[in-house]
Amino acid sequence: MSTSDKKMEDAVRLKEEGNKYFQNQNYEEASRSYSQALTLTKDKALLAILYRNRAACGLKMESYAQAASDASKAIDIDASDIKALFRRCQALEQLGKLDQAFKDVQRCATLEPKNRNFQETLRRLNSSIHEKLHVQFSTDSRVQKMFEILLDENSETEKLEKAANNLIVLGREDAGAEKIFQNNGVALLLQLLDTKKPELVLAAIRTLSGMCDGHQARAMAILHTIQTDRLCGWMAVEEEEISRAVCSLLQTIIDALSGEDKRGHRGKEEAVVLDTKKDLKLITSHLLDMLVNKKVSGQGRDQALNLLNKNIPRKDLAIHDNSQSIYVIENGLRKILKVVGQVPEQPSCLPLTDNTRMLASILLNKLYDDLRCDPERDHFRKICEEYITGKFDPQNMDKNVHAIQTVSGVLQGPFDLGNQLLGMKGVMEMMVALCGSDREQDQLVAVEALIHASTKLSRATFIITNGVTLLKDIYKTTKNERIKIRALVGLCKLGSAGGTDYGLRQFAEGSTEKLAKQCRKWLCNVNIDRRTRRWAVEGLAYLTLDADVKDDFVQDIPALQAMFELAKTNDKTILYSVATTLVNCTNSYDVKEVIPELVQLAKFSKQHVPEEHPKDKKDFVEKRVKRLLKAGVTSTLACMVKADSAILTDQTKELLARVFLALCDNAKDRGTIVAQGGGKALIPLALEGTDVGKVKAAHALAKIAAVSNPDIAFPGERVYEVVRPLVRLLDTQRDGLQNYEALLGLTNLSGRSEKLRQKIIKEKALPDIENYMFENHDQLRQAATECMCNMVVNKEVQERFLADGNDRLKLVVLLCGEDDDKVQNAAAGALAMLTAAHKKLCHKLTQVTPQWLEILQRLCLHDRLSVQHRGIVIAYNLLAADQELAKKLVQSELLEILTFVGKQEPDEKRKQVVEAARDCLIKYSKKLRQMGLSDLARVTQPVSI
């Protein structure tokens, strides 16, 4: 054989190999085989086939540019290659090149005028092109009209505002945004900002935000036109709504410049833009300057901190580059420490909100966690130490107070670093000295610092021996309610150092209940300022570790309602305390498994053994959950989840997810949770946060999805966001209950619509569902089979069963022979739908196992009517498939079984089964006539079963 013949043979072999890969949906390998074959042949006919086939792979892998290119090469070889023409049409449509796609399908329709697929595509593209032209022309005219109204100095205020709001809508459309940009729209929007009318200013900012969204070149041009300092100046204003809108605009610009907005636009070439790092660094620099600028409002400072929290630390620690955090530490750490150390009572204090200092502490924590090595952490610590020691001044008490307030703020951020700062010479002594000061602000700062210093048991033990007496003295002697509450919280925190361990209590019997009672009293007192009442909730967050305290608290409805109302205010620093309190009340914290052997060993060696409080048992927890639901805890949680602030940390989200999971435990309560917005609130918790938090939220979603109507629980497009968290729960690392309830949730969702089934397939859930159908655990196998029963309606799933070289159909047939009624019912349902959809599967069913007929007969005689009905439907589908199959069934006992069922009285319960059996007998008769068999006696023979 010559070399050319050998190459030709190899090319044909690779083509066949690629075809097999394609049939098995392994499109990457198929494309690779076709590519190898292309290098081995110069035969034009074969080249056209290979290019055409590789184009099909490109379409499946969504590589539309490559698919269009390959189809074009096939057409260059053979201009009338109808398959290549249609594939290029499909690729061009996805790339947004509708006019070119229309020409290709028009050619296809000319070559094959009767092809319905071509005609339908022709109509669809024609409609899309007309719609696109209509939008283009209507957008142009609308933009022009808005400009005319806005430029007219004599326009009425109402018309101006309406026109400006219409611009917001146009700015969100790509065509509208481009039209505004090209018609000197940015300059016009700046004129609107200069009017200082709130409605026009907001409209201008939101229009700019829409124009920058997802478009890097436009975002950069707008940033350079407006200038970063001007943007920050707008964000610094007192008006909260304007400040938030500018913050959103800056975030949109940052996302566009950094490439965080990955959505892109189909058919659009990416703009070639210069390096954006300089612009991003300039934005960061201006945000840091805002932190210490006295002209910046509290709202503006909060928005600057929110932007820094969101954009500076790495989102994934696997990324090596932490240069942004290093830059902020070098150029802004002292500025952040200055914000953390602000004392609201001092005249020199910067403008703050209730959230500012907490946001700064969270930023410190994120920056510290983003450091990669000990030298970087040591450098961070040294800057903090130098800053604090530089504030100590024996002649200036205000500076000393600022230093201790800074330590207190660091303790709320990177706690380990805060502990190191506590060990600095003079810090603890200064805290004690401030506790004895005559000035209220000194005592407030000192007591708060003591509270934050006692977060961990080791530190709490030190303060119990050195500072409890001091706190008690302050509590007893001070007449100032604000100081008294804080001292009480310090005692609460120290009193809870034993955690949930009933046998490890720090204070005497009954002391924690008294402290809690006082906290509840202050919490309900509306005459006390909100910031002080927040400390009462913080005290309860520690005291509710005690079962007596949590049981009393959930019975105190006014106290519960007061806490819920505080959680809904603008003061977001309370979120963590409320979430912790609810976790304690629902016992949704992690509990270490008690191993009896280790308990006995601990007792023998006279070691302490943790004790469970009697009121921490399941029946008490269930009662507490019922009371919380009745008090409206779900709506409070939903409101907390919506908090648009860095204070809603991943740890707080995890706590909220734990509470939701505890609330969803009883299926009867899930309707109440859905009615109060719990289903919608769980979705963001399942998508963002700690790994544990996302799993807990996903599990709660699964519980709701399993028993609720998805259209009510997750209205609108939200239902599609539920699929991914549920699919993640199918991971084998999750426990069996999570796997089971995720399958139940997916079963419910897959039964709702084809679009949801496609979403489940897109999230690659099918292999996991199939694996659980092999599971030895009865309930998991049943749930997976029920889910597959709903999924087989989808054509792509049916193709998986049709594909050669797999045992999917065999597994379903064998599951029909299981002893478990529910598994049989689901498997029989899946088999009925598969055999109804494809005649090929009817033939395949008879080949996968020798027991197929016996299993089918058992189904048709089943005691459970739903299983029996599905078995008879399968028999009908086999009969309808073709004469050969019908002949096999005629010669079996199945005919006698169907005759027996068909002769029964069709009462209300059995009507569906009997009618299905009679339909089968009619189909039998028709098939017998077609086969030329005149003896129909067997059809009417009496049968003894």
Buried (B, 14 or more C-beta within 10 A) or exposed (E): EEEEEEBBEBBBEBBEBBBBBBBBEBBEBBBBBBBBBBEBBEBEEBBBBBBBBBBBBBBBBEBBEBBBBBBBBBBBBBEEBBBBBBBBBBBBBBBBBBEBBBBBBBBBBEEEEEBEEBBEBBEBBBEBBEEBEEBEEEBBEBBEEBBEBBEEEEBEEEEBBBBBBBBBBBBBBBBBBBBBBEBEBBEBBBEBBEEEBEBBBBBBBBBBBBBBBBBBBBBBBBBEEBEBEBBBBBBBBEBBEBBBBBBBBBBBBBBBBBEEBEEEEEEEEEEEEEEBEEBBBBBBBBBBBBBBBEEBBBBBBBBBBBBBBBBBBBEEEEEEEBEBBBBBBEBBBBBBBBBBBBBBEBEEEBBBBBBBBBBBBBBBBBBBBBBBEEEBBEBBBEBBBEBBBEBBEEEEBBBBBBBBBBBBBBBBBBBEBBBBBBEBEEBBEBBEBBBEBEEEBBBBBBBBBBBBBBBEBEBBBBBBEEBBEBBBEBBEEBEBBBBBBBBBBBBBBBBBBBEBBBEBBBBEEEBBBEBBBBBBEBBBBEEBEBEBBBBBBBBBBBBBBBBBBBBBBBEBEEBBBBBBBBBBEEBBBBBBBBBBBBBBBBBBBEEEEEEEEEEEEEEEEEEEBBEBBEBBEEEBBBBBBBBBBEBBBBBBBBBBBEBEBBBBBEBBBBBBBBBBBBBBBBEEBBBBBBEBBBBBBBBBBBBEBBEBBBBBBBBBBBBBBBBBEBEEBBEEEEBBBBBBBBBBBBEEEBEEBBBBBBBBBBBBBBBBBEEBBBBBBEBEBBEBBBEBBEBEEEBBBBBBBBBBBBBBBBEEBBEBBBEEEEEBBBBBBBBBBBEBBBBBBBBBBBBBBBBBBBBEBBBBBBEBBEEBBEBBBBBBBBEBEBBBBBBBBBBBBBBBBBEEBBBBBBEBBBBBBBBBBBBEEBEEEBEBBBBBBBBBBBBBEEBBEEEEEEEEEBBEEEBEE
